Structure formats: C-alpha cells, structure tokens
Amino acid sequence: MIPNRYDAPQMCFNGAKSWQLGWYNDKALELKSVTSPRSIYLSFFGNYDEVPNNSQSDVVLIRVGYYHILYNLKKGINSETMEFENKVTVTYMKNQRDLSSSKAALGPNDKFSFDSVTVEFCEAQNDKALLSIYPSGSSSTCGNFQGGLVSGGGGTPPIPVPVPAPVP
C-alpha cells in the first residue's frame, strides 16, 4: 500500500536536512563565524510566512559551521513530532552526502557549546525561541530580550519583533 498524506505523521526534517534541501533559504541565517555575542529570535518553521525575509534577527533556521539550529515546536505541521518536542535542536552534517546527527536538544536556560561557540536558549515566547549565540569567553545576551524587542548590541538600536496580522 502506498501511503498518502493522511497516513504519514505530521513532523518535519531536522535542521541539517532542511538546510540540505534548501528549505527556508530566505528565512535562514548562516553565521560564517561568531566573533561577538548576538541575540536572535528563532521562529518555529510552521510560522514561516510570518517571519521577515532576509532578517538577521528573526529567522527559521541557523547554520554555524557544520551545525544547524531549528526550533522543533510540537504544533501544526509538526504536531506529531516524536523527538525533542518544543526544543531547540542542534544537528551536525559536514557534507551533503553525510547523514546528519543530533548534537543537542535545548530547553529554556540550556546551553550547548561547539567550536568555540555557545548557543543558549534564553526563553520561549510566542512560538519563538529567544537565543543568545556567543563566542567562548563572551557573555550571554539573554538579558537583551525585553518587551518584545531584541537589542543587537554594540549601540545598535533595538529591533522590533514583527507582529503577525490578524487572520479574518
């Protein structure tokens, strides 16, 4: 029997495979290096249409080196996910032909470090994971998330968080 869309569970690929497939390209952020702390809203990929294109502070998928970061919220198109629900997942995949491997599943206040970089899940808010990404020896930016604004640091003015339009 060939399964149809109703036979398959409602869950999605991990961050590494989503990157490999080119999904969310206009809502993804690739950090070639992390030289200073930054605050980022990592939106649930099921809310893709509500995330601004080519943003540096509100994204669906992040790549740092060979590591891929995705918010695995158990909701909507991902309502039947079987692992790491409501966690920020960190997966690793070096080459397109490689298998991906899970490296971390972060809940609020959890951290994961790799290649002199730390990813910290500050808190969850409105289907977004508020993240701090910083180099070893630097401080977290978790305190920069205040009242729906994220400070870019270094004198950058706060960036307003987009508010989705009501659906009629």
C-alpha positions, 0 to 999 in steps of 0.5 A, spaced: 500 500 500 502 506 498 501 511 503 498 518 502 498 524 506 493 522 511 497 516 513 504 519 514 505 523 521 505 530 521 513 532 523 518 535 519 526 534 517 531 536 522 535 542 521 541 539 517 536 536 512 532 542 511 538 546 510 540 540 505 534 541 501 534 548 501 528 549 505 527 556 508 533 559 504 530 566 505 528 565 512 535 562 514 541 565 517 548 562 516 553 565 521 560 564 517 563 565 524 561 568 531 566 573 533 561 577 538 555 575 542 548 576 538 541 575 540 536 572 535 529 570 535 528 563 532 521 562 529 518 555 529 518 553 521 510 552 521 510 560 522 514 561 516 510 566 512 510 570 518 517 571 519 521 577 515 525 575 509 532 576 509 532 578 517 538 577 521 534 577 527 528 573 526 529 567 522 527 559 521 533 556 521 541 557 523 547 554 520 554 555 524 559 551 521 557 544 520 551 545 525 544 547 524 539 550 529 531 549 528 526 550 533 522 543 533 515 546 536 510 540 537 504 544 533 501 544 526 505 541 521 509 538 526 504 536 531 506 529 531 513 530 532 516 524 536 523 527 538 525 533 542 518 536 542 518 544 543 526 544 543 531 547 540 535 542 536 542 542 534 544 537 528 551 536 525 552 534 517 559 536 514 557 534 507 551 533 503 552 526 502 553 525 510 547 523 514 546 528 519 546 527 527 543 530 533 548 534 537 543 537 542 536 538 544 535 545 548 530 547 553 529 554 556 536 556 560 540 550 556 546 551 553 550 547 548 557 549 546 561 547 539 567 550 536 568 555 540 561 557 540 555 557 545 548 557 543 543 558 549 536 558 549 534 564 553 526 563 553 520 561 549 515 566 547 510 566 542 512 560 538 519 563 538 525 561 541 529 567 544 537 565 543 543 568 545 549 565 540 556 567 543 563 566 542 567 562 548 569 567 553 563 572 551 557 573 555 550 571 554 545 576 551 539 573 554 538 579 558 537 583 551 530 580 550 525 585 553 518 587 551 518 584 545 524 587 542 531 584 541 537 589 542 543 587 537 548 590 541 554 594 540 549 601 540 545 598 535 538 600 536 533 595 538 529 591 533 522 590 533 519 583 533 514 583 527 507 582 529 503 577 525 496 580 522 490 578 524 487 572 520 479 574 518 
